[in-house]
Amino acid sequence: MGMFDYVYYKGREHQTKDLDCGMDTYDITGDGRLTKRVYTPTGEIKKRRLGAVEFDFPVKAHTDNKDMDYHGFLNFYGNDTQTARWISYLAKFTDGVMTDIKEASPNNK
């Protein structure tokens, strides 16, 4: 099983393996900044069952966004829920701001 991170762009969820692959959540903001969602434990514990084993999971709340000041290229991808089409994007960030984004789907070579 591969690890990845989530990237939200224009309100849609995508995945990427270009960042830390820690199952973290990132947003590309309206002004083109890449931010990482920061979660803080609430102190609450929820029990979840996986098969025959029950686990305690700490509940976390989204409390902040950390600007990543990202510089480089970021590939992220996912299904367009309206068209059921696979979409892959390649975004270019310069000094923390997205300066270009191209759809890199197999259908648009």
C-alpha distance (Angstrom), angle and dihedral (degrees) to the residues before:
residue distance angle dihedral
M1 . . .
G2 3.80 . .
M3 3.77 123.9 .
F4 3.80 122.1 -132.9
D5 3.80 142.6 160.6
Y6 3.80 129.8 -117.4
V7 3.80 120.8 -117.3
Y8 3.80 121.1 -167.7
Y9 3.78 114.0 -154.9
K10 3.80 122.8 171.3
G11 3.80 90.1 -10.7
R12 3.81 94.9 -55.4
E13 3.78 127.8 114.3
H14 3.80 118.4 -123.5
Q15 3.81 135.3 166.5
T16 3.78 132.6 -127.9
K17 3.77 138.6 -176.8
D18 3.81 92.5 -167.3
L19 3.82 95.8 90.2
D20 3.84 131.2 49.4
C21 3.82 96.2 -52.1
G22 3.78 89.9 -138.7
M23 3.83 96.6 131.5
D24 3.80 87.8 -101.9
T25 3.80 125.1 152.4
Y26 3.80 123.6 -123.3
D27 3.79 132.8 -177.6
I28 3.78 130.7 -154.8
T29 3.79 101.1 -144.5
G30 3.79 126.5 -142.2
D31 3.79 89.7 -99.9
G32 3.82 91.5 52.1
R33 3.80 101.3 -102.9
L34 3.82 121.7 140.5
T35 3.79 110.0 -132.3
K36 3.80 130.8 -179.2
R37 3.79 118.8 -140.5
V38 3.80 113.3 -121.0
Y39 3.79 117.7 -148.5
T40 3.81 126.5 -163.7
P41 3.83 125.3 -161.1
T42 3.81 112.1 -109.3
G43 3.80 94.6 -156.8
E44 3.80 90.7 -114.1
I45 3.81 119.4 121.8
K46 3.80 124.4 -153.1
K47 3.76 123.5 -163.2
R48 3.78 118.0 -135.1
R49 3.74 129.6 -177.6
L50 3.79 121.9 -139.8
G51 3.76 106.8 -175.0
A52 3.80 108.6 -51.1
V53 3.81 94.7 -19.5
E54 3.80 125.3 86.4
F55 3.82 119.1 -150.4
D56 3.80 134.2 -167.3
F57 3.81 112.6 -128.9
P58 3.80 122.0 -170.0
V59 3.80 113.5 -128.1
K60 3.81 114.1 -126.8
A61 3.79 130.3 -165.6
H62 3.82 126.5 -148.5
T63 3.81 101.0 -114.2
D64 3.82 107.4 160.4
N65 3.80 147.7 0.1
K66 3.80 121.9 -125.2
D67 3.81 116.7 -150.1
M68 3.80 106.0 -130.5
D69 3.84 95.5 -159.6
Y70 3.81 84.1 -143.8
H71 3.80 120.0 -165.4
G72 3.80 119.1 -173.0
F73 3.78 140.1 35.2
L74 3.80 125.3 -39.7
N75 3.80 123.2 -165.1
F76 3.81 115.9 -162.7
Y77 3.78 131.7 167.2
G78 3.77 147.2 178.0
N79 3.78 145.7 135.1
D80 3.78 121.7 -61.7
T81 3.81 100.0 -128.7
Q82 3.81 92.7 -154.1
T83 3.81 96.7 52.9
A84 3.85 100.7 20.8
R85 3.80 86.3 -130.0
W86 3.82 123.6 142.4
I87 3.82 110.4 -118.5
S88 3.78 128.4 -169.2
Y89 3.81 122.5 -173.3
L90 3.78 131.3 -163.9
A91 3.81 111.6 -158.2
K92 3.79 125.5 -171.4
F93 3.81 118.5 -148.4
T94 3.79 121.8 -166.4
D95 3.80 119.1 -172.5
G96 3.79 90.6 -17.4
V97 3.82 98.0 -48.5
M98 3.79 126.8 102.7
T99 3.80 104.3 -119.4
D100 3.81 99.3 173.1
I101 3.78 139.8 11.8
K102 3.77 128.2 -173.8
E103 3.75 131.8 -175.1
A104 3.78 106.1 -119.9
S105 3.80 99.0 -176.7
P106 3.81 119.4 148.3
N107 3.82 87.5 -115.9
N108 3.83 91.8 59.7
K109 3.80 103.5 49.9
